[in-house]
Amino acid sequence: MAQTQLKSQTGDVRDWPFDVKPLHPVLGCEITGITLEQAVSPNLFAKVYEAFLDYEVILFRDVDLPPATQVAFARNFGEVQIHVLSEQYGYAGHPEIYMLSNLDKDGNPSGKHPDKGTLYWHTDGSWRERTGQATMMYSEIVPPVGGETEFADMYSAYELLPAAMKAKIDGRRAVHNLDFSRTRRHGEGLLTATQKSEVPPVAHPIVRTHPDTGRKAIFLGDHAESIEGMDYDEGRALIEELNVMITPPARVYSHRWSPRECIVWDNRCTLHRATGFDEARLKRVMRRCTINGDRPF
Ligand SMILES: [Fe+2]
C-alpha cells in the first residue's frame, strides 16, 4: 500500500496507508489503494476518518456494496438514522436505507423525481435536534446526463463572509423545519400529521463549531425557515441571501457519478444538492444512509 504524507489544513502531518487524490481545490478526495471494506476495518478506520475530516467528502470507486453491507459500513461512523419518511423511501428489510429512485414497479422511468428537496442546497437532517453527521451514498444506476451531486464547503464559506455579515449572524440561530422545505419544494408527498409531530421545527446556530475539528462553519441550507428573534420576512430574506453567498459556483465540487461509487460526506461542514435529470426517460437509482451526529453548538 502506498504511504501518503501531507499536511492537513490544521498543519498536522498526515501519514496514511492509502492514497488520496483531491477532486477539487476546495474539498473532496478519492481514496485509492484500499477497498471500502478495508477502510472501515478497525485498524484503518481512524486514518480514513482523518481524511474524511480533512477533505469533507471522500469517494471510493468500483465498490460492491449490497444494502446490508452499506448499513454495516455506515455504522462505523455512528448510529444510522431511520428517516421519518422511511415508509416512503425505505429499502425492504433495511429501513436505515433511504432510496432515491425514479423507477416504477416495472423498472421503467416513472417521470417523477423521487425527492425534489434534494435539488436545493441543504445538509441532511438539519431539521432534527441531532443533525446528520455523515451521509454514505451509493450509486446503483446513474443517468448519462444530469443527476450530479454538488458539494459546497461551509468552513471557507464562513471565513470568506464580509465582516458585516459575520457580525449580523454571530450568535443567531435559524429554525430548521422539514415540513417547511418539503411543502415549499414538493407540493406532493407531504408529511402526515404524525410525521410532522415527530419532527417539530428546531433551532440551530447559523455558525456552528465542528465537534471534531473545532473549526467554525456555516450551518444553513434549504431546511432553514426563519431566524430566531428576527421578523419572519427579514429572516427569510437573510437566509436566501446567505444560501447564495455560501455556494459560489467556483467553490463547488460537482460529482458526475458512475455506477458502483460510494461517497461519504460530512454534513457538519458541507452543503450538497443534486442536479436535475430527465426523469421520464433516464434512470437514476441511489441509496443512502445518514448517520446521526450531535446537536450543533
Ligand atoms: Fe441530502
Residues whose N, C-alpha, C, O or C-beta is under 5 A from the ligand:
A	BS01	LIG	D124
